[in-house]
Amino acid sequence: MKVLVTGAAGFIGYHVSRRLAAGGGAGVLGIDNLNDYYSVALKRARLAQLAAHGAFRFVQADFSDAAAYGRIHADFRPDYVVHLGAQAGVRHSIEQPAAYVQSNITGFLNVLEAARAHPPRHLVYASSSSVYGAGARIPFSEDQAADRPLSFYGATKRADELIAHSYAHLHGLSLTGLRFFTVYGPWGRPDMAPVIFAQAIAGGKPLRLFDAGRPLRDFTYIDDIVDGVIKVLFHHPFAGKPEAGGGATATAGAAAVVATAATAPAAAAPSRIFNLGHNRPVEIRRFVQMLEKLLGKKARVELLPPRPGELPATCASLERIRAAVGFEPATPLEDGLARFVEWFKAYYGK
Ligand SMILES: NC(=O)c1ccc[n+]([C@@H]2O[C@H](COP(=O)([O-])OP(=O)(O)OC[C@H]3O[C@@H](n4cnc5c(N)ncnc54)[C@H](O)[C@@H]3O)[C@@H](O)[C@H]2O)c1
């Protein structure tokens, strides 16, 4: 079995690649362009860990280059694709929107086009809780409209979901989008709260809390995310049932044509969307207190007003993914943060 993982040098891509390669059942090809949005040394350090696994191979490549990516996909002919590469980050998307169009829209299209030429059994791609925007109700459930994103990043991720639906419908590709909720853990991203806060606390630097630290975040531990990705990847109810000529939607009448994967997955295009979160949101200021305790140091907190583009709260409804693949998050925040801090101290020498 061959699995292609994009964004393999990234936080989630590294962990997913490691689990797949260590499992022994899969040959994993990781690709990443190693861009410098954040520390390239961290991306290389993750790859160095992966190099220990004989089942893992890495190619440095950019999937926004259609020809280069298409060749890699065609040569490898993956049975499964996990598309985790993207330009991530809510704030950065306000300053550098073009980078998001390049990787998240053009790049995503290239990944789908390559899959169209040589279809894998299932392609799972990363979406985000950021697709839930204005008017979203807690807990966020996949059948909510998600048509008023508050950040450009969220808009590109929602666009991916819509593009995926059209490709599933038109070309019979089995495509599943996973809306990740604030992932944390060892080897985490330096542009995200856990590393930024831990750096500030450990270094005695000011720690800025927007909206006075009141926003609620559904922090999800990386191992739970990997469990969810792998459960969903190998659970592909549409596989082996290609929907010829546009599929069920073309033949099953008007009801199927307007049905979405949310309401009638079996009758509509082979496209699904699942939340993948923890369903236990905590206030950011509480999160900081937990980090203070684990690092044995007080934070120098600066309270600031809310920031544009940020959601006041996130919380994943897990009903759909629980029903489909039996996903259940297993890591309480206390345990996950302890493991994160252990890695943080070792990696950053604090
Ligand atoms: N970490 C989270 O909390 C979170 C939450 C919601 C969604 N997501 C999504 O999950 C996925 C993985 O996130 P992550 O936290 O691992 O981010 P990450 O930035 O650590 O990993 C993404 C990787 O993709 C690579 N990449 C970007 N553009 C590329 C391109 N054009 N060609 C090749 N490689 C490219 C980057 O170099 C990076 O290593 C992303 O799609 C992200 O948007 C993450």
The ligand as a Gaussian input file, in Angstrom:
#p B3LYP/6-31G(d) Opt

LIG

0 1
 N       -2.257000      23.018000      13.231000
 C       -3.549000      23.366000      13.349000
 O       -4.018000      23.707000      14.455000
 C       -4.459000      23.359000      12.157000
 C       -5.803000      23.715000      12.354000
 C       -6.665000      23.699000      11.269000
 C       -6.218000      23.315000      10.024000
 N       -4.896000      22.997000       9.849000
 C       -4.470000      22.586000       8.490000
 O       -3.800000      21.351000       8.612000
 C       -2.755000      21.256000       7.643000
 C       -1.435000      20.983000       8.325000
 O       -1.178000      22.049000       9.253000
 P        0.140000      22.149000      10.088000
 O       -0.206000      22.734000      11.396000
 O        0.865000      20.871000      10.012000
 O        0.896000      23.287000       9.249000
 P        2.429000      23.369000       8.818000
 O        2.624000      24.751000       8.273000
 O        3.298000      22.922000       9.929000
 O        2.534000      22.316000       7.644000
 C        2.209000      22.602000       6.309000
 C        3.390000      22.186000       5.447000
 O        3.029000      22.388000       4.086000
 C        4.170000      22.849000       3.397000
 N        3.706000      23.576000       2.218000
 C        3.020000      24.744000       2.178000
 N        2.786000      25.092000       0.909000
 C        3.350000      24.133000       0.135000
 C        3.440000      23.946000      -1.275000
 N        2.925000      24.835000      -2.125000
 N        4.084000      22.846000      -1.740000
 C        4.621000      21.945000      -0.866000
 N        4.568000      22.074000       0.467000
 C        3.919000      23.158000       0.962000
 C        4.910000      23.731000       4.389000
 O        6.294000      23.849000       4.106000
 C        4.651000      23.024000       5.707000
 O        5.730000      22.177000       6.081000
 C       -2.798000      22.570000       6.873000
 O       -3.603000      22.381000       5.741000
 C       -3.479000      23.522000       7.837000
 O       -4.112000      24.579000       7.151000
 C       -4.011000      23.001000      10.882000

